[in-house]
């Protein structure tokens, strides 16, 4: 039996480096007290970067000749101050063709605090315009993958954690390596065989490397991993350095335990049709259009007309007491959406980072939150526990329950967000309803038949129609459940009391926007009625008064009517998967999987070596439930990155967790794969107020 992948290490806050600041000819330079080494050359760090890493990998000429549709990918071991990556970015701008793209992947175990990063890079004022987006999007020191958009053509993925461990989980391929970090003599923990093996595994054929060191342990490690090396003149006082390449990377055995998740072969995307213009569909459309892909966005109504059409929605997550893949995906998604919105709308016209309080009104939830805090050691700026007094101060109203505070969460205008995304350059909006999909093998294209008799063709199709996705024949077995939710809108005068944070318990209440207080939402699995009901307004108001009694009383004192019969609102349908995680990725050929992996039903240890077969060019983003603001933008990047053959924004294990075929494999193993598609879709999802994976 092939070895099973190691479980992901616990989510944790990473320790900052112990720094000293030492003045030299060009300004204050950071120095590591622990490793007793400089972050960059005291002689001229920028010139050293250009000599060792840019010239050592022949980047100016390679950038100038780059004609691939995919981005050129640079991998780095040790982000440090980011100087290497900033220099690679400026070199790319100077030499690469206008249509070329650059993708940077860098690991860092001890990320600098934001202020220290800004101080270190202030030495070079001419880099200020490049430094600014890095500082603005600099993530909290949380282990995992953090995607930043440095420009329209340059993306940076920061993999916080041990370099070898991070690269082992990288889902992507690298063209050139910056083998950096403190010297092997002073930081031996990094310069280990596992690092070179991980580099080799994720290298493309012919990938190059360059490093400042000629240490014997490095030369032996590179050679044993399959790299060839040669000595070249070093920089400054360093007489020699190493450069080299790997002609044929070793076979990637990381899929041996899960061959069904082997991604489809990359193919150039010329035209993509996206069916559905809610948040899932419009975020994929925007992600592809930013990469220069022609997109047609198909919607029977207007963008954001369905569940994404709410005027105000909470951007928050509820994490499991013990870390599981679902919680990791949603937390990564929350932080991803925050950076994405910062880059998309820095003026915050479409969102507010008000923060979110997740209250614990009962002993059971309070105990769960205490288990969560005991199990996790996350940065305080991500989430931390608060007592009732601190929660009251943060919310701006008296509260009688403790809770968890998410300072970087908040609320969003999903209806306006969808419309803005749909109007992005490169996206053609098309009104109509898809009847079915059919792949024309001769033309190597999908034909999308519309109900009005028209037909669209595309080499790729993304289905983002929530619970309606299984009505298309290739997705007929995808288990999805509609869930009706109704929001209640309460008009409030401008001088009425106000909340400072979104407050969640059984439901949520957001700070009033444009004179309306939004609260809800109800949860009715299997109900497809979108009419607004007074009884549901009554339920939402009852939950509101139970959660925020003092605030409700203050509103009444200000003349606000909390009468269900006088309220307006909106009902819509969300979609959920049986395990409450989204689907994001290629669509499996159900019949092929049932045949190829049938042996798992009798012995789950007998894993075939057959790669998973997928419908060519067919993708799905669905099952975002009530947390779509935290999951849909990240899932859009997952699909766009895979489709455009670039590194993915999550660890491989979490990409696999999102795979649309995960439930089918589970059913085969459990002997349930003969259940009809309709029976699967009738399975009740778990409660909306838990993220524990069943």
N, C-alpha and C positions, 0 to 999 in steps of 0.2 A: 504493500500500500504506500502511495506517495506520502511524504511528510505533509502534515497539515500546517498552514501558515501560522506563524506565531501571533498571538493576540496582540492587539494594539496596546501600548503602554497607557497607564492612566493619564487622563487630562490633568495638567498641572501648570501652575505659574512657574515660569523659568526665572532663576536668579539672575540679577543684573551682574555685569562684570565689576570687579574691584578696580577702579580706575585711579590713576594719578595723571595730572596734567603737567607736562614738561615743556617749557619754552624752548624754541629753537629759532632758526633763521626765518622761518615762514609763519611762526605763530605757535599757539599752544597745541601740542600734539598729545593724544591719549596714549597712555602706557598701562599695560596690564600688570597689576601688582602681583597677581597669582602666578602668571606665567613668566613674569619678568621679561617682557618682550614688548616691542612697539607694535602699533596697529598698522603703521606704514613707515616707509623709510624716513629716517631723520634727515637724510640728504635731500631727497625730493620724492615723496611718495607717489606723486602723479606721474613723474617721469619713469619711475620704476614699474608702475602698473602698465604703462604703455610699452615699455621694453619687454617685460617678462610675459605678460598675459596677452596683450594685443598683438605685438609682433611675434611672440612665441607661438601663437596660434594662427598667424598669417591672416588676421582678421580684416585689415584694410582691403586686401585683394579678394578675399572670399566674400566680403560684403558687396564689393563692386560687381562681382560676377553672379550674385544670388538672383535666380529667376524662378525659384520654386513658389508654388501657391502657399505652402505651409511656411511658418516662420522659421528663421534660423534660431537654434536653441543653444544657449550657453548655460552650463552647469558650474556651480561654484561651491567649494567646501569652505565655508567661513565667510559670512557676509561682512562682519566687522562694522566699519563705518559706511560701507556701500561704495567706497571710492572705485573699486574695480568695475562694478556694474555701471556706475555713472560714466566712467571713461569709455566703456564698451558702447553705451548708449550714444555718446557724442561721436564716437568713431563711426557707428552705424549711420547716424544722420549725415555725416560728412561723405560717406562712400557708397551707401546702398542705394539702389534704384527707388524711385518714389513709391512703387507699389509693394516693396518688400516690407516684411514685418520681423520683429525681433522678440524672442521670448527668453526671459532670464529666470533661472532657477537657482536659488541660493539657500544653503543651510546655515543655521546659526544656533548654537546651544546657549549662548549668553548674550541675548540681544541688548543693545544699549538702550537706556531710557531716551525718550524723544528729545529732551533738552541736551543731553550729552551728544546725541547724533548731530543735532543742529550745530552745536559748538564745534565739533570736530570738522564738519564740512564747511564751516564759515571761513576756513583758511583760504578757500578758492572762490572769491566773489563771482568770477565769470561762470561758475557752475550754479549760481543761485536759482536760475529758472528751472534747472533740472532737479535741484534739491527740493524745491518747494512741494511738488506733488508727492515726493517720498515722505517728507515730514508731515504733510497734511493727512496722509493715509496710513501713517506708521501704526502698526497694530499693537495691541496689548501683548505682553510677554506670555502668551499662552501656547503650549505645545500644539503643533498641527500645521496646516497649510493656510497661508494668508495671501490672497491674490490682490495685487495693486495694479492700477492702470496708470502708467507713467506718462503715456501720450497715446494718440490714436493708433500708433503703430508699435508701441513698446509695452509689453506686459511683464510684470515681475511677480514671481511666486516665491514667497519666503516660507521655507520649511523650518519651523522652529523646533529644535531638538538635536540629538546626537546625529552627526553627519552620516555615519554608516547606516544607522537605523532609519533615518529619513529617506535616504536614497534607495534603500531596500524596498520601501513602500511607494516609491515614485512610479506613477503611471504615465510614462512618456519616454521620449528618446532625446539624446543630447548629441550635438554636433561638435562642440568644443568645450574643454574643461579648463577652469581656473583652479588648480590644485593649490589652495592657499590655506592660511591658518598660521598660528604661532609655530615656531620652528619645531621639528621633530624632537629635538633634545629637551625642549621646554614644555611641549604638549604631546607626549607620546600616546595619550589615550586616543587621539584622533587618527594618528598615522598607523593604522592597523590593517592587516590583510582584509578584513571585512569591508573596509572602505574601498579599496581598489577593486575588490570583487563586485561590489555594488555598482561602482562606476562603470566597470566593463559590461555588466548585465544591461544597463540602461543606455549604453552608447549605440549610436548608429554606426554602420560599417564605415571605416575611414575617419571616425571621430578623432580629434587631436586633443592634446593636453599640453599645458606648460606649467612649470612650478619654479620657484626661486631656489629650491634646495637641491643639493646633489647627495644627500645623505644615503648611505648604503641601504638602510632599511627601506627607504622609499624606492630606490631602484629595484631592489629584489621584489618588493610588493607589487610594483607595476608590471614587472616581467612575469611574475607568477600568475597575474590576472589576465595576461594576454596582450599587454601593451609593449610596444617596442620603444626604446628611448635613446636619446643621444644628448651629449653635452654640447652646450653652446655658450658663448660669452655671457657672463652675468652682468648685473647692474652695479655701478658704484664700486664698493669694496669687495663685492662678491665676484670672485673670478669666473665661476661657472654656474650654470643653471641647467635644467632639464626640459627638453621638448620631446614630443613623440606622438604616436597614434596607435589605434587598434584597428587592424584590417578587417578582422571578422570577430565580432563580439561573441561570447559564448551563448549557447542556447539558453533561453530564459525558461527556467524550470519552475518559476513561481506560480504558474497556472496548473501545475500537476495535480493539486488537490481540488481544483475547481475549473476543469477545462471548459465547462459550459459557459463560463463568463469570459472566455477568450473573445476579445472585440473583433468585429468584422474588419477586413482589410480596408485600408484608407483608400478613398476615391475622391477625385476632385469634385467639389460642389460648385456647379455653375448656376443652378436655379433651384431654390428650395420653396416648396409650398407649405405653409403652416396653416393647419386647419384649427381654428379657434383663436379668438382675439381677446381672451381674458388675460390675466397677469401671466399665466404660464406661457401662452402663445406669444404675447407681445414682447416678453423678456427674451424668449428665444429669437424672435425676429430681430430685435435690437442687437443681440449678441452676434448674430450672423452678419447683419448689415455692417456692423463696426469692423468686421473682418473682410469686407469687400464682397460678400456673397449677395447675389441678386435674390430678393425675397418677395414672394407674393403671400399676403396675409388674407386668408379667407374667413369671413365671418358672416353669418346670416343676418345679424343685427349690426349694432355699432360696437367698436372696441369697448370692452369692459361692460357689456350689457348683461352678463350673467352674474355669477357670484362675485366677480371682481368689480362690480359696478357700485359697491357701497361708497358712500361719500366720505366715510372715515373708518379706518380699520386699525386694530392694534398690531404693532410690530413687537411680538414677544414670543417666548417659548416656555414650555414647562418641562424641565429636565428630570430624568429618572433619578431616584435616590442613589442608585449604583450605576456607574457609567455603562451604557450599552451603545451599539452602533447608531440606533435611532437618535439618542440624545446627542451624540457627537455630530451627526449630520445637521440636526436642527441648531445646535449652538454655532457650528461653523457657518450655517446659513444666516443666522441672526447677525453675526459680525460681518459676514460678506455683504449682506444687504445694507448695513450701515455704511460701509466704505463705498459701495456702489451708489447709494443715494447721495453721499457727500460729493462724489465725482460728477454725478448726473445733475444734481440740483443743489449747488453750494449755497444758494440763497434760501433754501428750505421753504420754497413755495408749495411743494407737494408733500412735505413731511415735517415732523418736529421731533427732535431728540429729547422729549420731555422726561424720559425714563419710565419704567414700569415697576409698580409694586405688586408682587404676587403674595396676597395675604394668606394667612393660615387661620381661618376663623374657628376651626375645631381642633380637638386634641389629636385626631388621626392625621390631619394635614400638618399640624405643628410637629408631630413626631417624625413624619416623612421628611419635612424640611430639615430637621435636626440631623437625620441620617445623611441627607444630602450634604450638609455643611461638614459633617465629620468625614465623609468619604472623599470630598473634593477639596483641593487647595487651589482655587482659581483666583486670578487677579481681582482685586476689589472693584476695579473699574468695569469688570465683566458682570459679576454678581457677588453679593454679600448679604449676610443676615442682618436684620434690623429688629429692634424691639418695638413695641406699640408706640412709645413716645417718639422715637426716631422716625418711624413710618408716618406718624401724624405730621411731623414737621416737614417731611419730604412731600407729602400729598397736599399739604395746605388745608387739612381738615382733621378733626379729631377721629382717631381710629382706636379700636380696643383689641386689636390682634397684631401679633408680630408677623413677619413675612420675609420674603427675599426681595432685594432691590436690584434691578437691572438698569444701571445708569445709562447704558448706551442704547436701550430700547426706546420705544415711543409710539407714535402713530403716523399713519400715511393716508393720503387721499388716493385710494386705489383706482377710482373711476378716472380721475384726471391723469394719473400715472400711466394707465393703459393707453389713453388717447395720445399722450405725449410720445410714448414709445412707438406706437403705431405710425406716427408721423415722422419717424426718423428717416434721414436720407438713405436711399437704397431700398426702401420698403414700398411696394405697391399694394394698396388696399383694394380688395375685391369683395363686393357684396354678393353673397350666395351661400347655398347649403350643399355640402358634399353628400352624395348618395352612397357611393362606395369607392373603393380603391382597387386598382388592378395593375400588376406589374407586367410591362411588355418587355420580355427578355430580348427580343430582336432589336428593339430600339434602346434597350438599357434605360428605360424611363418608366415612371409611374404615370398612370392615367387616372385623373380624379373626375369622376362623373358627377355633375351637379344636378340638382332636382329640376332646374329649368331647362335641361337638355344640353347645356354647354359642357365642355371638357377642358380641363387644365392638364398640362404635362409638366413633369419636373424630374430631375435625377434623384432628388431627395424629398421626402415628405415627413413633416413632424405633426403628429396628432396631439392636440392639446384641447380636447373637448370634454374634459372632466369625466363624469360618470357615463357620458355617451360614447366614449372611445370604443367600447366593445361592440358597438353596432357595425363597425367596419370589419369585414371578414377576417383579415389577418390578425385582428386583435380580439377575436370573439371569445377567447378563453381568458382574457385578462380580468381578474376579479376586482370589481369596483362596486361601491355602494353609494347611491345618492343619499345625501343628508340635508334635510331642509333646515334652514336657520332664518330666524326673523329678528331684525333689529328694530329698536324703538327710538324714535326721535322726539325729544322734548324741547320745545322752544323756551329759551331763557333770555331775559333782558340783559343788556350790556353791563349793567351794574350788579348783576346777580353774583353770588359767591362762585368761585372758580376752583377747579382742581389744578394742581401743579403737575401731577403725574397721571398716567393711565393706572387705574386700580383694577386688579383682577382677583376674583375668588371663584364663585360658581359661574359667573359671567365676567364681563368687563365693562368699565365706564371710562370713557376718554374725556380729556379736557374739552370744554365746549368750543365749537368751531363755527364761526359765522352765525352766532346766535342760536345754535342747536346743540343739545347734549345728546350724544349717541350712546346707547347702552344695549346690552344683549350678550350673546344671542342665544335663541332657543336651539335645541338639538333634537331633531326628529329623524332617525335613520329610516330609510325606505320611503319617506313621505316626499312626493314630487309636486305637491300643491304649492304654487308660488303666490297665492292670494294672501293678503295681509289680514290677520285675525286679531280681534280685540282681546281674546283670551290669552294670546301670546304676549301682547303688550302687558297684560296684567301679570303674567309670569315674570317678565323682564323687570317690571317695576317692583315686584315683591322681592326679587333677588337683589335689586339695587338698594332697597330700603334695609334689607337684612345686612348687607355688606357695609353700607355707608349711612347709618341712621342719622348721625349728626349733620352730615352734608344734605341729606334729604330734608331734614327739618329746617336747615338754613335756607334752602331753596323755597320752601313753602313760605317762610317768613318774608322772602323777597317777592312773593306774589306768583311763584311758579306753580302751575297746576300739574299735579302728578296723577292725572285721571286717565285710565286706559282708553276710555271712549274718546278722549280729546287728542290722543297721540297719533302721529303719523309714523310711518316706518317702511321697511322694505324686507321682503322675503325672497330668498334665492336658494339655489341648490349647490352644495359642495359635494366633493367626492372623496371617499376614503378607501384605502386598501385594508385587507384584513389585519395587517400588522401595524397599521397607522403610519407607515413610512411612504414617501412619494415613490413614484416610478419615474425614472429618468434614464433613457438609454435606448439601445437598439431593440427591435421587436423580434423575439425568437420565433422560429418556425415550430409551432406547437407539435405538429405531427412528427417532425424529425426528432425533437427532444424526447418525446414519448418513446420513440424507437431506439434512439442512440443511448439513452440512459435508463432503459427499462431494468437493467440488471440491479440498479440501486434499490429497487423495490424488494428484492430478496436479500441483498447484502450491500449495505451502504458503504462498506469498506472496499468493494470492488469498483474502483473508479476507472471508467474507460478513459483512453487518451484522446478521444474524439473531441475536437474543438466544437463549441456551440455553433449551430447553424442559425443565421438570422435572415430575415427578409432584407434583401439588399436595398440600402438607402431609406429604410423606414424606421422612424424614431417616435418615441412617445414621452410626453411630460404630463403627468396626471397624478391624482390622489394627494393633492396638497392640502385637502381638508380645510380646517380653520386656521392653519399656520402658513398659508401660502405666501404671505409677505416675507417670511423667514426662509422659505424653501425654494420658491419658484425662481428667483434670480440666480441662485447658486446652481440649481438644476439646469437652467438655461446655459450657464457656462460649461457645465459638464457635457451637455449635448453638443454645443458649438465647438468645444475643444476637441472632442472625439471626432466630430465630423470634419474638422479642419486639420486633423493630424498634428495636434500640439499637446504639450503636457497638460494633465488634468488638475483641477483645483482642489482635489481631495486625495487622501491616501487610497491605494488600490482596494483595500478592504472595505472602505466606505463607498467607493464607486460600485463595488460588487453588491453592497447592501441595497443600493438604489436600482439595481438591474431589474427590468421588467420580467425576467424569467425566474426570479428567486422563488416565487410562490409555486411555480410549476415544478421546480426541482424538489421543493419541500413536499409537495403532494405525491411525487413519484416515490420518494423515500418512505413516506407514510402509507403508501398504498392507496392514496385517494385520487390518483390521476385519472381514474375513469369517471369521476364525477362530471356531470354536464356543466357547461359554462354557466348556465342559468342557476344551477344549484350553488356553484361557487360564489356567484354574485349575491346570493341571498344570505350568505353567512353574515351574522351580525358583527360589526366592528367593535373594538373595545371602546370604553368610555372616552369621551372627548377630553376629559380632565386628567388623563394619565398618559404618560408616554412609555410605560413599561411594555416591553415587547413580550407578547404571550409566548 
